[in-house]
Amino acid sequence: MKRIRISLVASLCASLFLPACASTSQSSVTKPEHDSGYKVAAIEHGKASWYSIATNFGTKTASGQKLCNFKPTAAHKTLPMGTKVRVTNQANGKSEIVTINDRGPYIKGRIIDVTIGTAERLGFRQRGVVPVKVEVLKPAKNP
């Protein structure tokens, strides 16, 4: 009975956070570099994992923002908050531009944690951890 009550409370809490994250816009898979308006400043290779409201218990991110399961955001150990990066799943080639708004991951060998929604769009939600290429992006100068 106690487990059922805890499960129901956790589900209710999670459902209260989701409407705040609702967005009418679709997240886009990135265009080729020459069309994206960004240039690559640095490249990192390693493993990515995902996290969600359920796994961080609904706490705020290191930037002070609420974590939203479906927004294209991520956690990185050292990049400045607000940095845009292109995360490419090396297993299937899918990529997405995300914004760094949290710190982590804290498991050896992992270089970035993305939201569960981003992991779904990149095709690795079920797998959990995949090899990725992380490209740090800077706005391209207008000619």
Secondary structure, DSSP 8 states (H G I E B T S, - for coil): -HHHHHHHHHHHHHHHHHHHH--SS---B---HHHHTEEEEEEEEEEEEEE-HHHHTT-B-TTS-B--TTSSEEE-SSS-TT-EEEEEETTT--EEEEEEEE----STTEEEEEEHHHHHHHT-TTT-EEEEEEEEEEE----
